[in-house]
């Protein structure tokens, strides 16, 4: 029999998985749902690239509403080839013009190295095709991500690219200036 923690009370529910709880929550959501009649194009013409860390409530932290932006998240908020792919679609097919990058303090990638890939290879017998993209200096990693966006030949709009570090203790953003 499986058990899961109840997100609201912290209690364990017998026989329910976390996914069961999510599906149940969706049923409640759908019961009151009305089609907002929105287009897939973000109202603010902005794409936000951020870390997947569960402590980041991006919409609340940035004052965004449903439909305002495209949100692209991954471990570290790193600008990878797949992020460039998503940004290219966001800009060329759906009209975004600005890119906001959000990394954060206390990121788990600061504790990893490329050895993580080697450990996985030893365990499963195949090396992952992706890089860990671990870093030691969050400010420098934001700069690197900004540079990757600004120099991508696939992106139409690279003049409004800004990067920030979100402080998980205070909730404040700190802007990172790009290198010259």
Backbone as ProteinMPNN parsed JSONL, in Angstrom:
{"seq_chain_A": "XXXXXXXXXXXXXXXXXXXXXXXXXXXXXXXXXXXXXXXXXXXXXXXXXXXXXXXXXXXXXXXXXXXXXXXXXXXXXXXXXXXXXXXXXXXXXXXXXXXXXXXXXXXXXXXXXXXXXXXXXXXXXXXXXXXXXXXXXXXXXXXXXXXXXXXXXXXXXXXXXXXXXXXXXXXXXXXXXXXX", "coords_chain_A": {"N_chain_A": [[0.851, -1.183, 0.0], [0.528, 2.193, -0.82], [1.671, 5.389, 0.37], [1.209, 8.892, 0.943], [2.254, 12.265, 1.537], [0.099, 14.744, 2.817], [-0.188, 17.789, 1.357], [-1.291, 20.143, 2.437], [-1.753, 19.652, 5.149], [0.337, 18.136, 6.004], [0.06, 15.551, 6.776], [0.06, 11.955, 6.44], [-1.479, 10.125, 3.888], [-3.113, 7.149, 3.591], [-2.832, 4.768, 0.982], [-2.941, 6.595, -1.099], [-1.289, 8.237, -3.717], [1.066, 10.848, -4.449], [0.511, 11.772, -6.981], [-2.167, 10.948, -7.21], [-3.312, 12.754, -5.407], [-2.827, 15.153, -6.778], [-4.381, 14.785, -9.095], [-6.904, 14.674, -7.951], [-7.04, 17.279, -6.904], [-7.081, 18.645, -9.312], [-9.597, 17.929, -10.275], [-11.261, 19.344, -8.539], [-10.46, 21.944, -9.199], [-11.191, 22.02, -11.934], [-13.947, 21.866, -11.715], [-14.752, 24.414, -11.045], [-13.747, 25.861, -13.091], [-13.552, 28.228, -15.705], [-13.358, 28.961, -19.108], [-10.876, 31.194, -19.898], [-10.614, 32.386, -22.311], [-8.221, 33.039, -23.522], [-5.428, 33.73, -25.671], [-2.584, 31.878, -26.896], [-0.451, 33.534, -26.96], [1.662, 35.442, -24.929], [0.469, 38.04, -22.879], [2.137, 40.127, -21.947], [4.281, 39.887, -23.613], [6.651, 38.566, -22.878], [9.174, 36.227, -21.944], [10.012, 34.121, -19.319], [12.772, 32.663, -17.893], [13.63, 30.297, -15.596], [14.826, 28.715, -12.56], [13.841, 25.43, -11.544], [13.306, 25.144, -8.897], [11.318, 24.502, -6.098], [10.799, 26.476, -4.268], [10.442, 28.849, -5.56], [7.967, 30.91, -6.413], [7.105, 32.045, -9.097], [5.108, 33.586, -10.477], [3.83, 34.98, -8.384], [6.06, 36.276, -7.222], [6.885, 37.962, -9.261], [4.69, 39.45, -9.829], [2.865, 38.529, -11.743], [0.12, 37.51, -13.812], [-2.088, 34.855, -14.88], [-1.494, 34.048, -18.206], [0.177, 36.175, -18.745], [2.916, 35.681, -19.344], [5.395, 33.529, -20.905], [6.687, 30.707, -19.32], [9.636, 29.134, -18.649], [11.245, 26.487, -17.274], [13.964, 24.896, -15.605], [16.505, 22.784, -14.118], [18.426, 24.908, -12.303], [17.821, 27.057, -13.953], [19.203, 27.375, -16.25], [20.43, 28.407, -19.411], [20.062, 26.359, -21.844], [20.407, 24.278, -24.817], [17.783, 23.363, -25.207], [16.304, 25.32, -23.895], [16.883, 27.515, -25.529], [15.601, 26.577, -27.815], [12.887, 26.633, -26.893], [12.643, 29.395, -26.349], [13.03, 30.399, -28.928], [10.738, 29.458, -30.278], [8.858, 30.756, -28.689], [9.429, 33.461, -29.283], [9.46, 33.646, -32.182], [7.091, 32.366, -33.065], [5.133, 33.108, -31.261], [5.312, 35.708, -30.426], [6.857, 36.916, -28.283], [9.087, 39.35, -26.875], [10.827, 40.136, -24.911], [13.2, 38.839, -22.513], [13.516, 37.397, -19.398], [15.686, 36.313, -16.961], [15.897, 34.174, -14.199], [17.724, 33.196, -11.599], [18.666, 31.763, -8.409], [19.406, 32.163, -4.872], [21.153, 29.721, -2.934], [21.008, 27.492, -4.649], [20.634, 24.144, -5.786], [22.36, 23.282, -7.793], [24.756, 24.397, -7.21], [25.973, 22.68, -5.531], [26.642, 20.482, -6.96], [28.704, 18.7, -9.378], [30.25, 17.973, -12.56], [30.844, 15.385, -12.084], [28.548, 14.135, -11.285], [27.264, 13.248, -13.627], [29.079, 11.236, -14.339], [28.755, 9.459, -12.23], [26.126, 8.643, -12.671], [26.48, 7.395, -15.126], [28.129, 5.246, -14.364], [26.312, 3.886, -12.768], [24.085, 3.221, -14.471], [25.18, 2.453, -16.885], [25.3, 4.025, -19.108], [26.234, 7.16, -20.37], [24.734, 10.257, -19.631], [23.442, 12.412, -22.177], [23.3, 15.08, -21.719], [24.687, 18.02, -20.174], [25.536, 18.71, -16.772], [25.683, 21.353, -15.95], [26.515, 22.618, -13.641], [27.441, 25.086, -11.169], [29.475, 27.492, -9.405], [29.354, 30.165, -8.817], [26.708, 32.103, -8.664], [26.021, 34.623, -9.735], [27.804, 34.872, -11.896], [26.902, 32.732, -13.405], [24.37, 33.613, -14.158], [25.168, 35.733, -15.801], [26.462, 34.269, -17.828], [24.254, 32.865, -18.849], [22.694, 35.031, -19.799], [24.416, 35.887, -21.829], [24.367, 33.671, -23.536], [21.73, 33.813, -24.473], [21.744, 36.332, -25.705], [23.555, 35.951, -27.807], [22.525, 34.013, -29.425], [21.805, 32.809, -32.637], [19.264, 32.173, -33.406], [17.321, 33.62, -32.149], [15.161, 36.396, -32.372], [14.853, 38.725, -30.891], [16.989, 40.21, -28.866], [17.697, 42.367, -27.425], [16.402, 43.133, -25.089], [17.162, 41.599, -22.62], [17.376, 40.478, -19.47], [18.894, 39.685, -16.332], [18.531, 38.086, -13.136], [18.987, 37.434, -9.6], [17.165, 35.652, -7.362], [16.463, 35.994, -4.01], [16.029, 33.499, -1.781], [15.451, 33.759, 0.886], [14.57, 36.363, 1.429], [12.89, 37.042, -0.645], [13.439, 38.958, -2.509], [14.516, 40.307, -5.664], [17.684, 40.579, -7.233], [19.342, 42.46, -9.509], [21.525, 41.451, -12.109], [24.321, 42.719, -13.651], [25.346, 42.621, -17.019], [28.41, 41.359, -18.476], [30.778, 43.422, -20.112]], "CA_chain_A": [[0.0, 0.0, 0.0], [1.33, 3.414, -0.909], [1.284, 6.512, 1.213], [1.73, 10.184, 0.497], [2.072, 13.357, 2.487], [-0.902, 15.739, 2.445], [0.523, 19.064, 1.229], [-1.854, 21.202, 3.276], [-1.69, 19.354, 6.578], [1.56, 17.429, 6.33], [-0.251, 14.197, 7.215], [0.205, 10.884, 5.456], [-2.754, 9.552, 3.486], [-2.925, 5.754, 3.188], [-3.381, 4.347, -0.299], [-2.94, 7.683, -2.083], [0.01, 8.723, -4.153], [1.096, 12.291, -4.685], [-0.196, 12.0, -8.24], [-3.601, 10.861, -6.908], [-3.704, 14.026, -4.797], [-2.834, 16.17, -7.825], [-5.545, 14.543, -9.947], [-8.063, 15.094, -7.164], [-7.031, 18.743, -6.876], [-7.495, 19.102, -10.629], [-11.046, 17.768, -10.381], [-11.845, 20.497, -7.839], [-10.145, 23.096, -10.035], [-11.988, 21.967, -13.16], [-15.353, 22.079, -11.385], [-15.008, 25.859, -11.008], [-12.997, 26.454, -14.192], [-14.204, 28.818, -16.871], [-12.381, 29.269, -20.14], [-10.595, 32.628, -19.888], [-10.626, 32.877, -23.691], [-6.913, 33.607, -23.824], [-4.596, 33.269, -26.761], [-1.316, 31.336, -26.398], [0.549, 34.606, -26.947], [1.675, 36.113, -23.633], [-0.006, 39.424, -22.881], [3.251, 41.054, -21.732], [5.319, 39.603, -24.621], [7.874, 38.246, -22.151], [9.444, 34.846, -21.546], [10.796, 34.046, -18.086], [13.528, 31.421, -17.743], [13.942, 30.232, -14.169], [15.109, 27.43, -11.948], [12.666, 24.642, -11.2], [13.24, 25.061, -7.436], [9.949, 24.612, -5.594], [10.658, 27.673, -3.427], [10.219, 30.018, -6.415], [6.619, 31.139, -6.927], [7.439, 33.111, -10.048], [4.003, 34.499, -10.758], [3.653, 35.866, -7.226], [7.267, 37.09, -7.02], [7.016, 38.956, -10.339], [3.416, 40.141, -10.025], [2.299, 38.074, -13.011], [-1.158, 36.817, -13.832], [-2.244, 33.843, -15.918], [-1.5, 34.6, -19.552], [1.113, 37.287, -18.905], [4.248, 35.33, -19.828], [5.804, 32.133, -21.056], [7.587, 30.33, -18.247], [10.49, 28.011, -19.023], [11.974, 26.159, -16.052], [14.799, 23.7, -15.554], [17.446, 22.808, -12.995], [19.351, 26.03, -12.348], [17.406, 28.149, -14.843], [20.321, 27.48, -17.184], [20.069, 28.53, -20.823], [20.548, 25.186, -22.57], [19.863, 24.206, -26.174], [16.329, 23.235, -25.154], [15.764, 26.642, -23.543], [16.949, 28.307, -26.766], [14.496, 26.062, -28.629], [11.632, 27.184, -26.375], [12.643, 30.847, -26.567], [12.868, 30.623, -30.364], [9.314, 29.27, -30.551], [8.173, 31.834, -27.983], [9.605, 34.714, -30.022], [9.128, 33.603, -33.61], [5.725, 31.915, -33.32], [4.146, 33.583, -30.29], [5.408, 37.148, -30.257], [7.555, 37.526, -27.147], [10.186, 40.249, -27.255], [11.716, 40.302, -23.753], [13.589, 37.625, -21.798], [13.922, 37.611, -18.009], [16.323, 35.123, -16.397], [15.834, 34.194, -12.738], [18.411, 32.176, -10.816], [18.341, 32.044, -7.004], [20.374, 31.8, -3.841], [21.011, 28.377, -2.386], [20.618, 26.559, -5.708], [21.212, 22.805, -5.692], [23.433, 23.09, -8.766], [26.012, 24.858, -6.614], [26.537, 21.56, -4.776], [26.949, 19.393, -7.888], [29.76, 18.858, -10.369], [30.059, 17.066, -13.692], [30.955, 14.007, -11.581], [27.182, 13.62, -11.209], [27.062, 12.488, -14.869], [29.915, 10.037, -14.287], [28.106, 8.559, -11.276], [24.966, 8.072, -13.355], [27.01, 6.468, -16.136], [28.556, 4.028, -13.667], [25.134, 3.18, -12.261], [23.178, 2.703, -15.494], [25.911, 1.966, -18.04], [25.21, 4.969, -20.231], [26.452, 8.541, -19.95], [23.71, 11.183, -20.113], [23.865, 13.292, -23.273], [23.234, 16.459, -21.254], [25.649, 18.492, -19.167], [24.922, 19.089, -15.492], [25.677, 22.824, -15.91], [26.735, 23.058, -12.262], [28.183, 26.345, -11.059], [29.872, 27.915, -8.056], [29.073, 31.597, -8.681], [25.392, 32.303, -9.268], [26.044, 35.843, -10.543], [28.486, 34.57, -13.15], [26.055, 31.842, -14.2], [23.352, 34.473, -14.772], [25.842, 36.428, -16.914], [26.652, 33.296, -18.901], [22.941, 32.617, -19.449], [22.349, 36.214, -20.586], [25.256, 35.874, -23.025], [23.864, 32.63, -24.43], [20.524, 34.343, -25.13], [22.109, 37.473, -26.576], [24.351, 35.548, -28.972], [21.871, 32.956, -30.194], [21.378, 33.252, -33.966], [17.876, 31.787, -33.635], [16.414, 34.552, -31.477], [14.957, 37.661, -33.071], [14.865, 39.86, -29.966], [17.992, 39.988, -27.825], [18.056, 43.657, -26.836], [15.809, 43.257, -23.753], [17.474, 40.384, -21.877], [17.861, 40.886, -18.148], [19.078, 38.565, -15.425], [18.334, 38.38, -11.713], [19.112, 36.391, -8.595], [16.084, 35.71, -6.386], [16.911, 35.593, -2.676], [14.98, 32.625, -1.242], [15.146, 34.142, 2.277], [13.895, 37.664, 1.5], [11.947, 37.195, -1.744], [13.841, 40.069, -3.375], [15.351, 40.101, -6.851], [18.867, 41.423, -7.368], [19.697, 42.444, -10.92], [22.91, 41.166, -12.438], [24.741, 43.455, -14.83], [26.109, 41.779, -17.939], [29.789, 41.752, -18.725], [30.885, 44.281, -21.298]], "C_chain_A": [[0.888, 1.236, 0.0], [0.799, 4.47, 0.049], [1.828, 7.786, 0.592], [1.461, 11.222, 1.56], [1.021, 14.308, 1.951], [-0.221, 17.099, 2.483], [0.005, 20.116, 2.208], [-1.707, 20.933, 4.762], [-0.404, 18.667, 6.992], [1.309, 16.006, 6.792], [-0.088, 13.209, 6.07], [-1.167, 10.285, 5.187], [-2.503, 8.14, 2.966], [-3.556, 5.516, 1.827], [-3.396, 5.411, -1.378], [-1.511, 8.043, -2.45], [-0.065, 10.236, -4.3], [0.335, 12.609, -5.971], [-1.701, 11.893, -8.047], [-4.1, 12.171, -6.307], [-3.781, 15.125, -5.841], [-4.044, 16.014, -8.737], [-6.824, 14.955, -9.223], [-8.167, 16.618, -7.11], [-7.477, 19.297, -8.22], [-9.005, 18.971, -10.812], [-11.771, 18.921, -9.693], [-11.643, 21.775, -8.65], [-11.059, 23.149, -11.253], [-13.47, 22.23, -12.894], [-15.716, 23.557, -11.38], [-14.364, 26.588, -12.181], [-13.912, 27.049, -15.246], [-13.114, 29.207, -17.85], [-12.133, 30.77, -20.155], [-10.54, 33.225, -21.298], [-9.311, 33.493, -24.117], [-6.295, 32.967, -25.059], [-3.322, 32.695, -26.148], [-0.218, 32.385, -26.343], [0.511, 35.319, -25.59], [1.326, 37.598, -23.749], [1.151, 40.424, -22.777], [4.416, 40.833, -22.705], [6.674, 39.309, -23.975], [7.945, 36.743, -21.898], [10.349, 34.889, -20.322], [11.451, 32.671, -18.031], [13.991, 31.369, -16.299], [14.258, 28.808, -13.739], [13.796, 26.737, -11.575], [12.443, 24.547, -9.69], [11.825, 25.363, -6.942], [9.726, 25.836, -4.713], [10.356, 28.927, -4.234], [8.788, 30.027, -6.941], [6.733, 32.332, -7.861], [6.312, 34.091, -10.288], [3.793, 35.476, -9.598], [4.85, 36.81, -7.083], [7.392, 38.201, -8.055], [5.712, 39.704, -10.62], [2.734, 39.774, -11.328], [0.969, 37.376, -12.816], [-1.133, 35.751, -14.925], [-2.305, 34.529, -17.268], [-0.504, 35.71, -19.792], [2.419, 36.901, -19.591], [4.35, 33.862, -20.198], [6.783, 31.865, -19.93], [8.328, 29.062, -18.655], [11.355, 27.709, -17.803], [12.797, 24.896, -16.242], [15.719, 23.812, -14.341], [18.442, 23.938, -13.199], [18.891, 27.215, -13.17], [18.443, 28.395, -15.926], [19.809, 27.574, -18.618], [20.79, 27.418, -21.582], [20.017, 25.248, -24.002], [18.34, 24.103, -26.154], [15.658, 24.546, -24.754], [15.799, 27.554, -24.766], [15.839, 27.868, -27.714], [13.165, 26.674, -28.185], [11.537, 28.686, -26.586], [12.448, 31.184, -28.043], [11.404, 30.48, -30.766], [8.507, 30.402, -29.921], [8.245, 33.139, -28.759], [9.047, 34.637, -31.434], [7.677, 33.216, -33.895], [4.685, 32.588, -32.425], [4.389, 35.013, -29.803], [6.096, 37.716, -29.043], [8.746, 38.339, -27.649], [11.207, 40.424, -26.131], [11.998, 38.95, -23.117], [14.073, 38.026, -20.41], [14.467, 36.286, -17.491], [16.318, 35.241, -14.881], [16.55, 32.969, -12.176], [18.085, 32.491, -9.352], [19.467, 31.636, -6.076], [20.116, 30.368, -3.391], [20.592, 27.336, -3.408], [21.338, 25.216, -5.54], [22.336, 22.557, -6.672], [24.781, 23.58, -8.241], [26.714, 23.734, -5.85], [26.914, 20.374, -5.673], [28.163, 19.727, -8.743], [29.423, 17.94, -11.535], [30.252, 15.615, -13.267], [29.592, 13.355, -11.449], [26.862, 12.763, -12.44], [27.842, 11.181, -14.846], [29.3, 9.004, -13.34], [26.89, 7.889, -11.906], [25.425, 7.052, -14.398], [27.44, 5.156, -15.487], [27.367, 3.201, -13.207], [24.317, 2.518, -13.365], [23.868, 2.201, -16.758], [25.829, 2.845, -19.273], [25.378, 6.375, -19.699], [25.314, 9.41, -20.48], [24.268, 12.104, -21.194], [23.93, 14.749, -22.834], [24.339, 16.754, -20.248], [24.895, 18.867, -17.901], [24.734, 20.6, -15.426], [25.774, 23.342, -14.477], [27.545, 24.347, -12.261], [28.513, 26.64, -9.61], [29.467, 29.354, -7.77], [27.772, 31.899, -9.41], [25.352, 33.552, -10.149], [26.677, 35.574, -11.906], [27.632, 33.641, -14.02], [24.911, 32.611, -14.852], [23.966, 35.212, -15.962], [26.037, 35.496, -18.115], [25.328, 33.022, -19.609], [22.479, 33.801, -20.294], [23.131, 36.219, -21.898], [24.774, 34.824, -24.024], [22.607, 33.097, -25.167], [20.909, 35.414, -26.139], [22.851, 37.069, -27.843], [23.704, 34.447, -29.802], [21.423, 33.481, -31.559], [19.897, 32.979, -34.242], [16.866, 32.782, -33.064], [16.369, 35.88, -32.209], [15.197, 38.868, -32.172], [15.822, 39.575, -28.817], [18.421, 41.29, -27.15], [17.479, 43.85, -25.433], [15.935, 41.913, -23.038], [18.062, 40.822, -20.549], [17.895, 39.683, -17.224], [19.038, 38.988, -13.973], [18.674, 37.164, -10.869], [18.009, 36.651, -7.573], [16.628, 35.205, -5.056], [15.788, 34.787, -2.023], [14.623, 32.958, 0.204], [14.349, 35.437, 2.368], [12.826, 37.843, 0.432], [12.304, 38.295, -2.723], [14.676, 39.605, -4.557], [16.529, 41.063, -6.789], [19.301, 41.324, -8.815], [21.195, 42.243, -11.107], [23.252, 41.946, -13.714], [25.572, 42.546, -15.72], [27.554, 42.244, -18.025], [29.844, 42.531, -20.023], [31.352, 43.512, -22.505]], "O_chain_A": [[1.876, 1.308, 0.732], [-0.357, 4.439, 0.472], [2.784, 7.76, -0.184], [0.554, 11.076, 2.38], [1.036, 14.648, 0.768], [0.271, 17.517, 3.531], [0.789, 20.897, 2.748], [-1.553, 21.863, 5.553], [-0.077, 18.611, 8.177], [2.254, 15.312, 7.167], [-0.098, 13.578, 4.896], [-1.921, 9.977, 6.11], [-1.758, 7.957, 2.003], [-4.658, 5.987, 1.543], [-3.837, 5.132, -2.493], [-0.638, 8.139, -1.587], [-1.149, 10.82, -4.276], [-0.397, 13.596, -6.039], [-2.451, 12.662, -8.65], [-5.182, 12.645, -6.654], [-4.697, 15.946, -5.805], [-4.668, 17.007, -9.112], [-7.727, 15.525, -9.835], [-9.254, 17.177, -7.254], [-8.175, 20.309, -8.271], [-9.624, 19.826, -11.446], [-12.777, 19.418, -10.201], [-12.557, 22.591, -8.769], [-11.631, 24.193, -11.566], [-14.169, 22.761, -13.757], [-16.855, 23.919, -11.676], [-14.432, 27.815, -12.254], [-14.917, 26.45, -15.629], [-12.068, 29.723, -17.456], [-13.057, 31.546, -20.395], [-10.429, 34.441, -21.451], [-9.283, 34.371, -24.979], [-6.601, 31.833, -25.428], [-3.008, 32.994, -24.996], [0.833, 32.154, -25.744], [-0.554, 35.752, -25.15], [1.837, 38.306, -24.617], [1.14, 41.454, -23.45], [5.429, 41.528, -22.622], [7.713, 39.75, -24.465], [6.933, 36.081, -21.672], [11.34, 35.618, -20.303], [10.775, 31.645, -18.111], [14.664, 32.284, -15.824], [13.995, 27.841, -14.454], [12.781, 27.387, -11.325], [11.475, 23.924, -9.254], [11.22, 26.362, -7.331], [8.582, 26.198, -4.44], [10.045, 29.968, -3.655], [8.441, 29.236, -7.817], [6.491, 33.474, -7.471], [6.534, 35.301, -10.302], [3.6, 36.671, -9.82], [4.674, 38.006, -6.85], [7.942, 39.264, -7.763], [5.646, 40.505, -11.553], [2.092, 40.618, -11.953], [0.724, 36.737, -11.793], [-0.255, 35.753, -15.787], [-3.069, 35.475, -17.46], [-0.344, 36.153, -20.929], [2.978, 37.701, -20.341], [3.489, 33.057, -19.843], [7.621, 32.712, -19.621], [7.711, 28.044, -18.968], [12.109, 28.568, -17.346], [12.394, 23.961, -16.934], [15.707, 24.817, -13.63], [19.213, 23.927, -14.158], [19.502, 28.282, -13.1], [18.545, 29.501, -16.457], [18.855, 26.888, -18.986], [21.971, 27.531, -21.912], [19.268, 26.159, -24.355], [17.674, 24.698, -27.001], [14.561, 24.849, -25.225], [14.844, 28.29, -25.014], [15.204, 28.708, -28.35], [12.404, 27.176, -29.013], [10.482, 29.2, -26.957], [11.768, 32.156, -28.369], [10.888, 31.304, -31.521], [7.589, 30.94, -30.539], [7.246, 33.846, -28.884], [8.244, 35.481, -31.833], [7.095, 33.693, -34.869], [3.504, 32.64, -32.769], [3.734, 35.468, -28.865], [5.945, 38.907, -28.774], [9.326, 38.052, -28.696], [12.342, 40.824, -26.389], [11.173, 38.038, -23.164], [14.936, 38.892, -20.27], [13.794, 35.258, -17.57], [16.689, 36.28, -14.335], [16.049, 31.848, -12.266], [17.3, 33.401, -9.085], [20.357, 30.87, -6.443], [18.991, 29.874, -3.465], [19.886, 26.387, -3.065], [22.518, 25.178, -5.19], [23.192, 21.708, -6.42], [25.828, 23.215, -8.775], [27.906, 23.825, -5.559], [27.448, 19.375, -5.19], [28.592, 20.879, -8.823], [28.428, 17.217, -11.498], [29.87, 14.704, -14.002], [29.494, 12.129, -11.498], [26.268, 11.691, -12.321], [27.341, 10.143, -15.277], [29.325, 7.806, -13.626], [26.655, 6.699, -11.695], [24.834, 5.981, -14.535], [27.146, 4.079, -16.004], [27.4, 1.972, -13.248], [23.898, 1.37, -13.214], [23.225, 1.591, -17.613], [26.245, 2.443, -20.36], [24.754, 6.753, -18.707], [24.964, 9.313, -21.656], [25.424, 12.521, -21.131], [24.552, 15.57, -23.509], [24.85, 15.861, -19.571], [23.743, 19.295, -17.961], [23.728, 21.075, -14.899], [25.191, 24.372, -14.139], [28.245, 24.658, -13.225], [27.893, 26.092, -8.698], [29.259, 29.725, -6.615], [27.742, 31.945, -10.639], [24.713, 33.541, -11.201], [26.154, 35.993, -12.939], [27.646, 33.759, -15.245], [24.521, 32.299, -15.977], [23.342, 35.303, -17.019], [25.807, 35.881, -19.261], [25.286, 32.954, -20.837], [21.933, 33.61, -21.381], [22.576, 36.519, -22.954], [24.775, 35.07, -25.23], [22.439, 32.809, -26.352], [20.454, 35.401, -27.282], [22.782, 37.774, -28.85], [24.288, 33.996, -30.787], [20.731, 34.497, -31.627], [19.342, 33.5, -35.209], [15.698, 32.783, -33.453], [17.398, 36.42, -32.614], [15.682, 39.904, -32.626], [15.511, 38.801, -27.911], [19.392, 41.312, -26.395], [18.008, 44.649, -24.661], [14.955, 41.186, -22.872], [19.116, 41.457, -20.503], [17.056, 38.787, -17.306], [19.45, 40.092, -13.617], [18.656, 36.028, -11.342], [17.928, 37.734, -6.993], [17.191, 34.112, -4.986], [14.718, 35.327, -1.743], [13.599, 32.493, 0.704], [13.538, 35.601, 3.28], [11.947, 38.693, 0.573], [11.558, 38.547, -3.67], [15.438, 38.642, -4.464], [16.395, 42.207, -6.353], [19.596, 40.233, -9.304], [22.015, 42.788, -10.368], [22.556, 41.84, -14.724], [26.409, 41.787, -15.231], [27.875, 43.383, -17.687], [29.036, 42.31, -20.926], [31.495, 44.086, -23.585]]}, "name": "protein", "num_of_chains": 1, "seq": "XXXXXXXXXXXXXXXXXXXXXXXXXXXXXXXXXXXXXXXXXXXXXXXXXXXXXXXXXXXXXXXXXXXXXXXXXXXXXXXXXXXXXXXXXXXXXXXXXXXXXXXXXXXXXXXXXXXXXXXXXXXXXXXXXXXXXXXXXXXXXXXXXXXXXXXXXXXXXXXXXXXXXXXXXXXXXXXXXXXX"}
